[in-house]
Amino acid sequence: MDVELGLPPAVADAMREELPSVAERTVAAIVVEVPSYADAFSGEMGRTIENAVQLALGGFLVLASTGGGGDASTPIQPALDGAYALGRGEARSGRSMDALLGAYRVGARVSWRLMADSGVRAGLSAEQLAHFAELVFAYIDQLSAASVAGHSDELATSGRVRERYRERLADLLLRRGPREDKEAAAERADWTLPRTLTAVIVPEPRVRTALAALDPRTLRSTDEVPGPEDSGELVALLVPDAEGRSRPALMRSLRETEAVIGPARPWDDVQGSYARALRARQLGLTTDDRSPLDTEARLTELVLRADETALADLRTQALAPLADLSESAREKLTETLRSWLLHQGRRDAVAAELFVHPQTVRYRMGQLRELYGARLEDPRTVLELVLALAVEP
C-alpha cells in the first residue's frame, strides 16, 4: 500500500494532543486483558511503555498527515527499532510470543477507538475514517512483526548461549573435578541438578533421534568419544533421573539408536557411568539388532573381559586337557562342559539345551572325567572352568 492518507493538519494536531491519554488508557487496557502484563507495566516500567506507545502513534500521525511525505502504513525507523527492542526485552523477561501478540491486539483495538473518536470530533469524514482505520492496523501489524522478530531473535540467541553452557557443563561432568565447579557451571547453564545421571553413548547420526525421545534436560558432551575404528563418530549424552523404574522407559526411548547405556550414578559421579558405557563400546558388546545395549544386563561379560589377555590365559589353562583332541571333538566336549557347569550337572537339562539324548551327555561327561580326573570335583577347578567358559572366545 503506497497511498498517503492526507490527514488534515488540524485533525492530526487534535489527535496528537490526546496521545498521552491514548497511551495511558491503551496500557491500562493491556494490563487488564493480558494477565502476563499485570505487574510488568506498573510503576516506572508502565510510564516507559506509555512513552513508547506515544512514540509509535506519533510517528504514524507524522506519516498520515499531509506533511509526512511517505506511506502512512509504514512505520518510521525509530518506531520499528523500538518495537524490535521491545520484542527482545519481552523474551528476556520470559513472556511468550502469544502474550506479546495479545498485547498488540488489545493495543491496536483500544488506540484505534480512542484516536478515531478524537478524529471524528476534529472533523474527520467517514471516508477518511475508513482509510484511517486501514492504515492504523497496517501500521500496527508492522510494529508487531518487528516485535515478533525481536522476540524470536532473542530466543534463538539465548538458546544458543544456553546450549553452549550446557555442552560445557556436560564436558565438565565427565571429568574429575571439584563439585563446587560443577554446581556453578550448572547454575550458569540454568540447569537444575538431578538426583542421578546416566551416560549414553550414541552414534552421531542417531543423536537427533535420541534427543527427541529423551528428557529435555539431557546434556550433550562435545568431547570426542573414543571407540573402535569402524564405529564412526560417537556422542555422549547424560540423561537425568533415569534410574529404577524409569530405566525401562529409557531403554524404550532409545530403541533402534544403537546406544550403549551405562548405569545410573549420582549426578556428580556420572563419569563412572560413562566409563562403563565406554568400556562396553570398546569391547564390542552388541545386541542382535539395533536396540540399545544395557550394560547392567552385561555385567558378567564386562567383568570377565576387563583383562582380555588374562581371560585368554585362564581359558588356555582351564581347557588344557582338551588341547590334543580334534577340533570337532574339542568343540562338542567344550559346549557340553559349559552346559553341565551351568546346569549344575542336571543331565536332562543339559541334553535339552544341546538337543542331544541324555545318554550322549552321559558319554561325553565320561570322556571329560577321564581327561580331568578328580579335578572336576575340585571347587577351584570348577571356578576356573566357569570363568573360562562364561564368555565365548
C-alpha positions in Angstrom: 0.0 0.0 0.0 1.7 3.2 -1.2 -1.0 5.8 -0.6 -1.0 8.8 1.8 -4.0 9.4 3.9 -3.6 13.2 3.7 -4.8 13.7 7.3 -5.7 17.4 7.7 -3.2 19.2 9.9 -5.9 20.3 12.3 -7.1 16.8 12.8 -3.5 15.5 13.2 -2.8 18.2 15.8 -6.0 17.3 17.7 -5.1 13.7 17.8 -1.5 14.5 18.8 -2.7 16.5 21.8 -4.6 13.4 23.1 -1.8 10.9 22.6 -0.7 10.9 26.3 -4.2 10.0 27.3 -4.5 7.4 24.5 -1.2 5.8 25.5 -2.2 5.7 29.2 -5.6 4.1 28.5 -4.1 1.7 26.0 -1.5 0.4 28.5 -4.2 0.2 31.2 -6.3 -2.0 28.9 -3.4 -4.3 28.1 -2.8 -4.7 31.9 -6.4 -5.8 32.4 -6.8 -8.0 29.3 -3.4 -9.7 29.1 -2.6 -11.3 32.5 1.1 -11.6 31.7 1.4 -7.8 31.9 -0.5 -7.3 35.1 2.7 -6.5 37.0 5.1 -5.8 34.2 3.6 -2.3 33.3 3.4 -1.0 36.8 5.5 1.9 38.1 8.4 3.3 36.1 8.1 0.5 33.5 4.5 1.5 32.8 5.5 5.1 32.1 8.3 3.8 29.8 5.8 1.8 27.8 3.3 4.7 27.6 6.1 6.8 26.2 6.9 4.1 23.6 3.2 3.9 22.6 3.2 7.7 22.2 6.3 7.5 20.0 4.8 4.8 17.8 1.4 6.6 17.4 3.1 9.9 17.0 5.2 8.5 14.2 2.1 7.3 12.5 0.5 10.7 12.7 3.5 12.3 11.1 3.3 9.9 8.2 -0.5 10.2 8.0 -0.6 14.0 7.8 -0.1 15.9 4.6 3.5 16.8 5.6 4.6 13.2 6.1 5.7 12.6 2.6 5.5 8.8 2.9 3.3 5.7 3.2 1.3 6.1 6.4 1.1 2.3 6.8 4.9 2.0 7.1 6.4 2.8 10.5 9.3 5.2 10.7 12.6 3.5 11.7 12.8 4.7 15.3 9.3 3.1 15.9 10.4 -0.1 14.2 13.6 -0.2 16.2 11.7 0.4 19.4 9.3 -2.5 18.6 12.1 -4.8 17.8 13.8 -4.0 21.1 10.5 -4.5 22.9 10.3 -8.0 21.5 13.8 -8.9 22.6 13.1 -7.5 26.1 9.9 -9.5 26.4 11.7 -12.7 25.5 14.4 -11.9 28.2 11.6 -11.3 30.7 10.2 -14.8 30.0 6.9 -13.7 28.4 5.7 -15.7 25.4 5.1 -14.7 21.8 1.3 -15.2 22.5 1.4 -12.7 25.3 3.2 -10.2 23.2 0.8 -10.5 20.2 -2.1 -10.4 22.7 -0.8 -7.1 23.9 -0.6 -5.8 20.4 -4.2 -6.9 19.6 -5.5 -5.1 22.6 -3.4 -2.1 22.0 -4.4 -1.8 18.3 -8.1 -2.0 19.2 -8.1 0.5 22.1 -5.7 3.0 20.4 -7.8 2.9 17.2 -11.0 3.5 19.1 -9.6 6.5 21.0 -7.9 8.0 18.1 -10.9 7.6 15.9 -13.1 9.4 18.5 -10.6 12.2 18.5 -10.5 12.3 14.7 -14.3 12.4 14.4 -14.5 15.2 16.9 -11.9 17.1 14.9 -13.9 16.8 11.7 -12.7 13.5 10.0 -15.1 12.4 7.3 -16.5 8.8 7.1 -14.3 8.1 4.1 -11.2 9.4 5.8 -12.1 7.5 8.9 -12.3 4.2 7.0 -9.0 4.8 5.3 -7.5 5.9 8.6 -8.6 2.6 10.2 -7.0 0.6 7.4 -3.7 2.4 7.7 -3.6 2.2 11.6 -4.0 -1.5 11.6 -1.5 -2.0 8.8 1.0 0.2 10.7 0.5 -1.7 14.0 0.8 -5.0 12.1 4.3 -3.9 11.0 5.2 -2.9 14.5 4.1 -6.2 15.9 6.0 -8.1 13.2 9.1 -6.2 14.3 8.5 -7.2 17.9 8.0 -10.8 16.9 11.3 -10.7 15.0 13.0 -9.3 18.1 11.4 -11.9 20.3 12.4 -14.8 18.0 16.0 -13.4 17.6 16.4 -13.1 21.4 15.2 -16.7 22.0 17.5 -18.0 19.3 20.4 -16.1 20.7 19.8 -17.0 24.3 19.1 -20.6 23.2 22.4 -20.9 21.5 24.2 -19.4 24.5 22.4 -21.7 26.9 23.2 -24.7 24.7 26.9 -23.8 24.7 26.8 -23.5 28.5 25.1 -26.9 28.8 27.7 -28.5 26.5 30.5 -27.2 28.6 28.6 -28.5 31.7 28.4 -32.0 30.2 32.1 -31.9 29.4 32.9 -30.8 32.9 30.7 -33.5 34.5 32.6 -36.2 32.6 35.9 -35.2 34.1 37.2 -35.3 37.6 36.9 -32.0 39.3 35.6 -30.1 42.4 31.8 -30.5 43.0 31.6 -26.7 43.5 32.8 -26.0 40.0 30.2 -28.3 38.6 27.4 -26.7 40.6 28.5 -23.3 39.4 28.5 -24.5 35.8 25.0 -25.9 36.2 23.8 -22.6 37.6 25.3 -20.7 34.6 23.6 -23.1 32.3 20.2 -22.7 34.0 20.1 -26.4 34.6 18.6 -27.9 37.7 20.7 -30.6 39.3 19.1 -34.1 39.1 19.4 -37.0 41.5 21.3 -39.1 39.1 22.7 -39.1 35.6 23.0 -42.0 33.1 25.7 -41.9 30.4 24.5 -42.9 27.0 26.9 -43.3 24.0 25.2 -42.9 20.6 26.5 -42.9 17.0 26.4 -39.3 15.8 23.8 -40.0 13.1 21.4 -41.2 15.8 21.8 -38.3 18.2 18.9 -36.2 16.9 16.6 -39.2 17.1 17.8 -40.0 20.6 17.5 -36.4 21.9 14.0 -36.1 20.6 12.9 -39.1 22.7 14.8 -38.3 25.9 14.2 -36.0 28.8 14.6 -32.3 27.6 17.2 -31.8 30.4 19.5 -34.3 28.7 23.0 -32.9 28.2 25.2 -33.5 25.2 29.0 -33.5 25.5 31.3 -32.1 22.8 34.3 -34.2 24.0 35.5 -36.8 21.5 34.3 -40.3 22.5 37.0 -42.9 21.7 35.8 -46.1 20.1 36.7 -48.8 17.6 37.9 -47.5 14.2 34.8 -48.8 12.4 32.4 -47.3 14.9 32.2 -43.8 13.3 31.8 -40.7 15.4 30.3 -41.2 18.8 28.5 -38.8 21.1 28.0 -39.0 24.9 24.6 -37.9 26.3 23.8 -37.5 30.0 20.2 -38.4 30.9 18.8 -37.1 34.2 16.8 -39.2 36.7 16.6 -42.4 34.6 17.2 -44.9 37.4 15.0 -47.6 38.9 11.5 -47.8 37.3 12.5 -45.1 34.8 15.2 -47.3 33.2 12.8 -49.5 31.1 11.3 -46.3 29.7 14.9 -45.1 28.9 15.5 -48.3 27.0 12.3 -48.0 25.0 13.1 -44.4 24.2 16.4 -45.4 22.7 15.2 -48.3 20.5 16.9 -48.5 17.1 19.6 -46.0 18.1 22.4 -48.5 18.7 23.0 -46.8 22.0 25.1 -48.1 24.8 23.7 -47.2 28.2 25.7 -47.0 31.4 24.4 -47.4 34.9 22.7 -44.5 36.8 25.0 -42.7 39.1 24.8 -39.7 41.4 24.9 -36.6 39.2 28.5 -35.6 40.3 29.8 -39.2 39.7 28.5 -39.7 36.1 32.0 -40.3 34.9 31.6 -43.8 36.3 28.6 -44.4 34.2 30.4 -43.0 31.2 33.4 -45.2 31.8 31.2 -48.3 32.0 29.4 -47.5 28.7 32.7 -46.6 27.0 34.2 -49.9 28.1 31.3 -51.8 26.7 31.7 -50.0 23.4 35.4 -50.7 23.3 34.9 -54.3 24.0 32.5 -54.5 21.0 29.5 -55.7 23.1 26.4 -55.6 20.9 22.8 -56.7 20.7 21.3 -58.8 18.0 19.6 -55.8 16.4 19.9 -52.0 16.6 18.3 -52.0 20.1 20.2 -50.3 22.9 22.8 -52.3 24.9 22.1 -52.2 28.6 25.4 -52.5 30.4 23.5 -53.5 33.6 22.5 -56.7 31.8 26.0 -57.5 30.6 28.0 -57.2 33.9 29.4 -60.7 33.7 31.0 -60.0 30.3 32.3 -56.7 31.4 33.9 -58.2 34.5 35.4 -61.2 32.7 36.7 -59.1 29.8 38.2 -56.4 31.8 41.6 -58.0 31.1 41.3 -59.9 27.8 44.8 -61.4 27.9 44.3 -62.7 31.5 41.0 -64.3 30.4 42.6 -65.9 27.4 45.4 -67.3 29.6 42.8 -68.7 32.0 40.9 -70.3 29.2 44.1 -71.9 27.9 45.0 -73.3 31.3 41.5 -74.5 32.2 40.9 -76.2 28.9 44.4 -77.7 28.6 43.2 -81.3 29.0 41.2 -80.9 25.7 44.1 -79.4 23.7 45.1 -82.6 22.0 41.6 -83.5 20.7 40.4 -82.9 17.2 38.7 -79.6 16.7 35.3 -81.2 16.3 35.7 -83.3 19.5 37.0 -80.4 21.4 34.0 -78.2 20.4 31.5 -80.8 21.5 33.1 -81.5 24.8 33.6 -77.8 25.5 29.9 -77.0 24.9 28.9 -80.0 27.0 31.2 -79.0 29.8 29.8 -75.4 29.8 26.2 -76.6 29.9 27.0 -79.2 32.6 28.5 -76.5 34.8 25.7 -74.0 34.2 23.0 -76.6 34.9 24.9 -77.9 37.9 25.2 -81.5 36.5 21.5 -82.0 35.6 21.8 -84.3 32.7 18.3 -83.9 31.3 18.6 -80.1 31.3 22.0 -80.3 29.5 20.5 -82.7 26.9 17.6 -80.3 26.3 19.9 -77.3 25.8 22.2 -79.2 23.4 19.4 -81.0 21.6 21.0 -84.4 22.2 20.0 -87.6 24.0 20.7 -87.8 27.8 22.9 -90.8 27.0 25.0 -88.7 24.8 25.5 -86.3 27.6 26.5 -89.2 29.9 29.0 -90.4 27.3 30.6 -87.0 26.8 30.8 -86.4 30.6 32.6 -89.8 30.9 35.2 -88.6 28.4 35.6 -85.3 30.3 36.1 -87.2 33.6 38.8 -89.3 32.0 40.5 -86.1 30.8 40.2 -84.1 34.0 40.2 -86.8 36.6 39.3 -85.8 40.1 39.8 -82.1 39.3 36.2 -81.9 38.1 35.2 -82.2 41.7 37.7 -79.6 42.9 36.0 -76.3 43.7 38.9 -74.2 42.4 39.0 -76.1 39.1 35.2 -75.7 38.7 35.5 -72.0 39.4 38.2 -71.6 36.7 36.2 -73.6 34.2 33.1 -71.5 34.9 35.1 -68.3 34.3 36.8 -69.6 31.3 33.6 -70.8 29.6 31.3 -67.9 30.8 32.2 -65.8 27.7 32.5 -67.1 24.2 36.1 -66.6 22.9 
